[in-house]
């Protein structure tokens, strides 16, 4: 941890506009970055990138931390992280993968009210025949956990086996009325749905339908070996989880906390297709996606999704509900975690915001009320209370610096 953080800070000044051109003040930008620096000084986030757009303009495009050289046991000089470095989006990948389904809606190849079993007949087993595509995307398909007692990293690449197991699994709620976050499972069924209804493989669909039209640098499932030199490792930081947190984490993600971090650096994870968890992107890539959604489906004159499709994707599936996996109250739409009043996932007074959380601290979202799109990607995986406090302070600083522009 250098005393002067400028040694591990990189700012793309050519990309950043004058804050006044986006309806912000320099003091507000400084306050946001000061909050990010305080988060970095906890030692819980070895590498972070942040992109903030307001009124469609890039106000902040920055990185703090290192690709290598700042982790315990690492030798050699510190290599500062570039703002355009690829990082894993973890569960924020779910929002991107859901857009592939919404693209099929645009193409007239399916409807969110269709049954999943209309395209994957074997999913109807054990009473799951009535589950709609919308329910699947909103974590009400009844399959929140992978039915494997001790999963190993290699299973992530065994697509057909996972799909077969999930199709054969009994639903935890036969009425499909109770919400239970599907940490990894929904991604495989979403992916199989895209494969069968769209007659296209997921990496190709993501590239053709989202990444290339938006001019993204990466935005891919996994990361090609030739790009991994710029990818910092995901690391377990802070105090090690103890009971009852160990029980909660395993309940939420299906494996112990440390094992999940190990999985994220494994070859099977980096080279495979894990729709709910392994999209790698720059913060700018992720922010482009959410700016496109904020714009109603287009960016820089390129139409990616229909405006009505985006509006429907953001529509809540009912009121806020206690989630049986996260053990927290949460509202979902068909692919997004939604904001709340008076304080929600994306900061204070964020009820209109929509986006997704990834592995405790990755956050990507858009807020129409504030006319912002934001991507905060990071590599530290921690349950330290100080880390959550500092993250909340970043969200609060963003909200304060970007007051509502619309009702």
N, C-alpha and C positions, 0 to 999 in steps of 0.2 A: 504494500500500500504506500505509494509515494506521497510525500507531504504535499507536493504540488501536483494536483490532478491533471494539469495540462500535459504532463508527460504521457498520460494514457488516454487522452481525449482527442478525438478527431471530429471536426466539423466540416461538412460540405457547404462552404459559404457560397459557392457558385449556385447551389440549388436553393438556398434559403432566400426568401424575399424579405423586403423591409416589413417588419411586423405591422406597421401602419397601413400598408397596402391590403392587409387581411383583417383590418379592424381590431388590431391588438396593439399593446404597448411594449416597448423594449423591456420595461420593468417586469411585465408579466412573463415574457420569455425567460428573463433572468431568474425569476422566482421558480418557474418550472424546472429549469436546469439545476438550480440550487437544490431542489428537492431530489432530483435524480442523483446528484453528487452525494447527498446525505445517504441515499439508499446504497450507493456504491461503497461508501466508507464503512458500512456495516461489515464488509467482507463477505457478505452472503451472495453477492452477484459478481462473479469474476469478469463477466462480459455482458454488455447491454447495448442495444441499438434502439433509437427512438426516431420516429417520423411523425410529425404533426402537421396536418393541413387544416387551414381555416379559409372558408369561402373559396375552396378549391386551390388555394395557394399553399406551397410548401413553406411553412414558417420555421420548422426545426427538422434537421436531418443530421443526426449526431450519433456518435458511438463513444463509449467509455469502457475501459477494461482492455483485456488482452486476448489474442488468439492463443498464446502460450507464454510461459515464463512467469506467471503469477499464481500458479497453483502449488500447494504443498508438495515438495519432492521434485518439482521441475527445476532443471538446471538451464543455464544459458540466459541470454538477454530477453527482456520482455518484448513481445511483438504486439504493438497496439492493434486493436480491432478497427477495421475500416467500417464506415457507415454502410457500405454496400456488401458487407460480409453476409454469407448465408447462415441462418440459425434455424433451429427446429421450432415449428409453431405448436407442437404437441397437440393438445385437444382443440386448439383453435383451428386445427385442420378440419374439424367436423363442419364448420361453417362453410369452408371452401368446397369440401366434397358435396355438401348439400346443394351447392349451386349447380352441380352437374345434373342433379335431378330436376332442378328448376329450369335448366336449359332444355331438358327433354319435354317439360311442360310447354315451353315456348315453341318447340318443334312439333307439338301436337302428338307426341308419342306416348304420353301418359297424363294422368290427372292426379292431383294430390288426394283426391277422394277415392281413387282406385284402391283395390285391395292389393297388398304386397303379393298375395298368392295368385293374383291374376297373371303375374310375370314370373314368379318363383313358386310353382304349384306345391312343391314339397314343404314350403313354409307353413302351409295350412295344418300340418301335423299337430296333434295335442291341443286342438282348439284354437289355433292362431289364425284361422282362415278369415276372420273378420277384420284383422288389423289393416288399417289404411296406410298409405304412403305418408300422409300427414302425421299420423300417430307415430310412425317409425321415426320420422325426423324430429319429433317433439318428445322422444324418450318415453313413449307409452306403448311400446311393442311387447312388453312383458319379458324381455330377455336381457336384463341389465348386466349379467355376469357370464363369463365364458365358463362352460361346464368342464373345467379341467382343474384338478386339485393342486398340482404343482407345475404350472406352465414354464417352459423353457423358451429362450429367445427364438429358437429355430421354428417354433410353432407359428410365429408371426407370418412366415412365408408359406405355410401350408394352407393355401386359400381354400381349396376344395374341402379339406377336412373341417376347417372352422365353419364354413357355410353349412356343411352337412350336420355338424353338431348343433348349431343354432336352430336349424330348421326342425330338428328332432326334439329340441328341448321343450319341456312344458313351461307355460308362462307362469310367472310368479303371481300375476293378477289375472284371473280368467275373464274379468270384465273389462280389462284394459282402460280403466278409469284412473288408476293411480300412477302418478309420474315417478319414474325411477331412472336416474341418469345412467345411460348406457356408455360407459367409459370407452370401451373398445368395440363392443359387439355390434352396435348399430352400423358402424362403418363398413363392416364386411357385407351386411345385408344391403345397405345402400349401394355399395360397389357392385354387388351381384345384380341388383336392380338396374343399374346403369348399363352393365354389360349385356344384359338380356334385352332390355327395352330399347337400348340405343345401338346394339350390335357394335360396340366399340370398347376397347380396353381403357381402363381408367387413366393411365399415364398419357395416352393419346388424347383422350377427351379433355383432360385438364390442360394440356398444352394447346390444343386447337381451339377450345371454347373459352378459355379464361386467360392463360398466361400470355400467349402470343397476341391476342387482340389488345391486351392491356399493356403490352411492352414490358413484361416482367423479366427480370434477369434470370431468376431461378423458378420459384413456385412449382416445385416438382415433388412427387412422392419419393422419399429418400433423397440421396444426393450422389451424383456421378463421382467416381473416384478421382477424376481429374480436378474436381472443385473442392475436395476435402481439406486441402492445405490451409484454406482460409476459414475452416469450420472449427470453432473452439469446442472443447469437450463439455458435455453436461456433467455437472458435479453435485454431489451431496454436500451441503454446507451447513454450518451451525450445529446445534445439539442433535444427537441422534434421536429419532422418535422413540418414545417409551409408551407403555400402556397408560391410558386407553387409546392414545393416538395411533399406535400400531394396529389396533383392531379396526379403527375407523378408516385408516388409509387402505388397508387390505380390503375392507368392505367396499370402498369407493372405486379402487382401480384394479382389484383382483390379485395383486401381488404386493409383497412388502415394499416399503418406500425405497429402500436402497436397491432392491432388485430392479425396480422400475427405472431407476437412474442408470443402472448397468445395462439394461436392455437398450436404452436410447443411444448407447455408444457401440452397440453390437453390429457386426456386419449384416446380420439378417434384418435389422431395423433400418440401416443406412441404405441397403440395396433393395429392400422389398417395397410392397405397396400396403400400407396400413392406413386406410382412408380416414380413420378417426384420430390419427396421431403422428404421422411422420412426414407431413409436408414441410419441406425446407424452403426458406424464402428470405429475402432481405426485408427489413422493416419497410422499405419503400414499396416492395412488391405487395406486401400485405396491406399497406395503406392505400395503394392504388385500387385494390379490390373493394375496400370499404368506401372509398371515395366514389367509385363507380356505383355502388349501391345507394349511397347518399344522393347521387345525381339521378336516381331512378333508372339505373341500368346502362348508363353510357359514360364514357370518359374520353376526353380529347376528341370528340366527334365520332367515336366508334361505339356503336350500339352492341352491347354484350347480352343484355337481358331486356325483356319487355317491361315497361313501367308497371303494368298491372301485375306481372309476375313478381316483381320485386316487392310491391305493396303487399301481396298475398304472403310472400315469404316472411315478411316482418309481422304479420298479424298474429297476436297471441292465441294460443290454443287454450282458451279459458282464463280464469283469474289465477292469481298467484296460488301455488300449491306447495305443501310440504313435500320435498323430494325424498323418496324412500332410500336413495343411495347416498346423496350428499348430506342428508339429515338437516337440510336448511330449506327455508321457503325460497322458491324460485319460479319465475315465469319463463316459459319457452315458447318460441314460435317454431315454424317448420325449418329448423336449422340454426336458430340463434338463441343465446341467452339474452334476456331482456333486462333493461334497467328498471329502477324502482324509486319511489318516494318514501321518506325524505332523503334516504341514502341507499344506493344500490351498488352493484358490481363496478360501475363506471364512475363512481363518485357521488357527490350530493346532487339532488334534484336532476336525476338522469332517467326519468321514466320513459322518455321517447328513444333512448339509446338502445342500440342492438349490436351484438358482437359475440365474442366468445373468450373464455378463459382457457389457458393452457398450462397444465402442470403447476398449479399454485400461483404463478406470478407472470406468465405471458398474458398479455391483454391486447386484443385487437377489437376496435369498435368504431361506430359512427354515431353521432348525436345530431339529429336534424335541428333540434332546438338551438344548439350552439353552432351549427354549421361547421362541424369538425369531423375529421376522420383521423384515427390515431392507431399506431402500431408500436407496442413496446415489447421487444423480444429480449430474452435473457437466458443465461445458462445455469444459474444457481438454483438448486432445488432444496428448499428448506422449509421447516415448520417453525422456525424461530419467530416468536412474537414481534421482535423488533423489525424483522423483515416485512411483516404484514403492516405494521404501523407506518414504516417509511413508504411502502407502496401506496397506502391510503393517502399519505401526504402528497405523493406525486399526483394522484387522481384529483385531489382537492385543489392543488395548485393549477392544474389544467382547467378545472371548472371555474376557478376564480378568474383566471387570465382570459377565459373565453366565455363571457357572460352570454345569456340567451339572446338570440337575435330574432326569435319568433316565438309565438305562443304555442 
